Amino acid sequence: MPKPTGGKLIERVAFDLKGTAQDGAGGTTTAFTEQFQCRAGYIHLRGGEGVQAARLQGQHPQVIQVRSSLLTRGVTTDWRIRDVRSGAVFNIRDITPGLDRLFIDFLCQKGVAV
């Protein structure tokens, strides 16, 4: 993966954790709540058959890179990433810390229900 510099982290994303919330009728429902926001860079995947097949199904796999921090290191695949500007939601499929420990790569997929 190419390493972005601070100038390439031009997107703003929010990390949401699934929890429970009141449904207004005395019960509870499952809902995502925002935990924190940070800058990110998107790397769109172009290659292999799996990527092409996913695109044909309306799914968009891509890597979202963020700086490594105490908050971002605590994220698991149970979370989701949301683009703050567009509202697009990405399900986290895999998490790969960078070898230099400066960045974390989140392999995500847009267009798939959780």
C-alpha positions, -999 to 999 in steps of 0.1 A, spaced: 0 0 0 13 35 -8 19 56 23 0 88 23 15 120 38 -5 143 59 -16 162 28 -32 131 13 -55 126 43 -81 150 28 -113 131 38 -131 133 71 -145 100 85 -165 90 116 -161 57 133 -194 43 145 -199 15 170 -230 -7 171 -250 -5 203 -285 -2 216 -308 28 217 -343 35 230 -370 30 203 -395 55 218 -420 28 227 -403 15 258 -381 -10 240 -346 -10 226 -333 -12 190 -298 -17 175 -282 15 164 -248 28 155 -234 57 175 -205 79 165 -174 74 187 -149 98 171 -139 115 138 -105 118 121 -88 126 87 -85 98 62 -73 89 27 -91 67 3 -74 41 -19 -97 27 -45 -91 -9 -55 -90 -16 -92 -75 -51 -98 -86 -87 -94 -117 -107 -103 -131 -104 -68 -130 -66 -70 -146 -66 -104 -173 -90 -93 -181 -69 -62 -185 -38 -84 -210 -57 -107 -231 -64 -75 -231 -27 -66 -204 -31 -39 -173 -9 -38 -143 -24 -19 -116 1 -10 -89 8 16 -93 37 40 -61 49 56 -60 68 89 -32 78 112 -26 53 140 -37 66 174 -51 52 206 -86 56 192 -80 41 158 -61 11 172 -92 2 193 -115 -2 162 -125 -37 152 -145 -52 123 -177 -48 144 -175 -10 138 -183 9 106 -168 39 90 -189 68 77 -178 96 53 -188 128 72 -193 148 40 -212 124 18 -228 102 45 -215 70 27 -212 40 50 -184 15 48 -184 -19 65 -149 -28 78 -138 -62 65 -101 -63 76 -77 -41 96 -40 -40 88 -16 -19 109 12 -3 88 47 -17 93 59 18 103 31 21 129 21 55 116 -10 44 96 -37 18 98 -54 4 67 -91 -5 69 -103 -27 40 -139 -16 36 -168 -23 15 -195 2 5 -229 -9 -6 -234 -39 16 -259 -41 45 -243 -49 79 
